[in-house]
Amino acid sequence: MPRQLKVFRTSTGFHDAYVAAPSQKAALEAWGADANLFARGVAEQVTDPALTAEALKRPGEVIRVSRGDLAAQLKALGGKKAPAKKARVPEPEPESEPKPAKPKKRKPAPSRTRLDKAEAALEQAEEKHARERAALEREREAIERKIAELQERSEQEKERLRAARDKAAESYREALDKWSG
């Protein structure tokens, strides 16, 4: 004997998705959900005959029903101004279907001002530190050049003084040899 069908509903944006299925698991599979929407509280079993009639006619098939007219949906988007109203064709709705609650007015998006200022300050600090480091690198290179030049001059001077010392020592030995006899 086949299992009795139940009707389940979940919200999909501006629509409710109904499905007639034998279990919550079967309903989740029909919706293609990869998480348990019932445990999260975003899906439920529906018992109102006016809401279940269409789904029970087509078991296993997802039936989407608009949650309001175009004006209500545009208002929920939080746009600045609704577009000019066009002639609308009313959708047939079951008489016993409850009207959706009016959506709350959306809060404005949070300001990025502090984040932008902090990012700009960080970027300025990084540039300043890079300039300071480059200046110190140039100073270090200049000091290293001066050290190399000093070392070269020092070696040349020591070589000249060693030569003068060796010449003076030779002259002294010769004079000492003549004196000693």
Salt bridges, closest charged atoms under 4 A:
ASP16 OD1 - ARG67 NE 3.25
GLU44 OE2 - ARG9 NH2 2.25
GLU54 OE2 - ARG58 NH2 2.89
GLU61 OE2 - ARG58 NH1 3.12
ASP69 OD2 - ARG88 NH1 3.86
ASP116 OD1 - ARG112 NH2 2.94
GLU119 OE1 - ARG112 NH2 3.56
GLU137 OE2 - ARG133 NH2 3.98
GLU137 OE1 - ARG140 NH2 2.48
GLU159 OE1 - ARG162 NH1 3.98
ASP166 OD1 - ARG165 NH2 3.27
GLU170 OE1 - ARG173 NH2 3.18
